[in-house]
């Protein structure tokens, strides 16, 4: 029986930004998909519409949920490609950029404190016998 890795999806929050209150849940994706999306993100920012279409499609496949509501109707915006295409371009790029930042950053530190600087639980190494002196040649 092999190892089945756990899901590594992320929940994005936007505290301290103009989108404070927005929450987005993303599924985990393959490394290849992340690299493709990163490449398309850069091209889309420079105005390449073909790259934007591929970017939105790739991002939508990893999108699980969000709490975005339509400004006019108050109805939830579906967390899928169709819903993503209805968003303001600035908001869509902010969400995609936050997700790319979260999947390409270092993971949080491991829990627990380091005993760094504390004596070893095994105790000190016993003193070694005095070394012999170097004899003159």
N, C-alpha and C positions, 0 to 999 in steps of 0.2 A: 504494500500500500504506500502510495506516494504522499508527499506533503501538499496540502491544499491551502494556499495562502488566504488569509482573511481579506475581506474587502477593505479598501483604503480610501473610500469615498470621503468627501469633505463637506463641511457645512461652512458656507461663507457668510460673514456678517460684515456690516459696513459702519460700525460705530465711529463717530467722529468725522464722518464724511457727509456730503449732501444727501446721501442715500441711507442715512441712519434709520434703522428699523427694517431694512431689507434683509431677508434671509434667503439663501439659495442653497439647496442640497444637491450635491453632484455625486454620481456613481464613479467608481474607479474605472480607469481606462488603461489600455496598454501603453507602453513606452513609445511605440511607433506612432500611435494616435496622438499622444502629447506632442511629439516632435512635429508631426504634420500640422497640428493646430497652431503650434508656435510659429511655424513658417508662414502659414496663411495669415496669422494675426499681424505679423510685421508687414506683409504685402497689403492687407486690407487697410491698415492705418495709413498707408501711402496712397489709398484711393483705388486700388485694383478691385473692380466689382466681381470678377471671376473668383478671386481669392476670398472675397467676402462671402460668396455663396457657399464655397467649400468650408470655410471657417464656421459659419452658422450651422451648417449641416452636421459637422463633426462635433461641435459644442452641444447641439441639441440632443445628440445621441447619448451624451453623458449626463444631461440635465435630468434630475429626478423631480424636484419640487422647488417652488418659490412662493412667496407671499405677495406677489405683485397683483394689484387690482387696476382695472381700466379706470382712468381718471374721469371719464364721462359717465359710465354706467355703474361704476362701483362693483362690477362683476370681476371674479378672478380671471386673470390672464392665464391661459393654459401653459403649462411648463413643457412646451414642445416647440418644434420648428415654426409652426404657424404662429404661436404666441410670441416667440422670439422675434419674428419678423414684424410684429406690430409695435415693438418697443422703440422709443426714441434712440437714435443711433448712439448718442453719448452714453446712455444708460447701458445699452447692449455691450458696448466696448468696455465699459467699466466693470461689468459683471464678468465678461470673458477674461479681461486682464487680471482681475482679482483671482479668478480660478487658475489661470496660468501661473500666477505668482505663488499660489498655495501649493500647486503640484510640483513646482520646480525649486521650492525652498527646502532648507534642511528640516528634518523632523524635530519636534520638541525634545528637550532633554529627557533622559530616562528618570523615572521617579527615584526618590531616596537621596540621602546625603552621602557624600564621599567621606571615608575615614581618613582622607589625606592628612598627613602630618601626625596621625596617631601612631602609637607604638604598635608593632605587629602583634597579633594575638598569640603568635608562637613564642614570643620573647626574643631577647637578643641572641645573636650567634655567639657561642662560647669563644673565649679569647683563643687566638691561634698561638702556637708556640713561637717564640722569638725566631726570626729568620737568621740564618747564619750570615756572618759578615762576608763582604767581598774580599777575597785575598788579592794582594798586589800581584801583578804579573811579572 
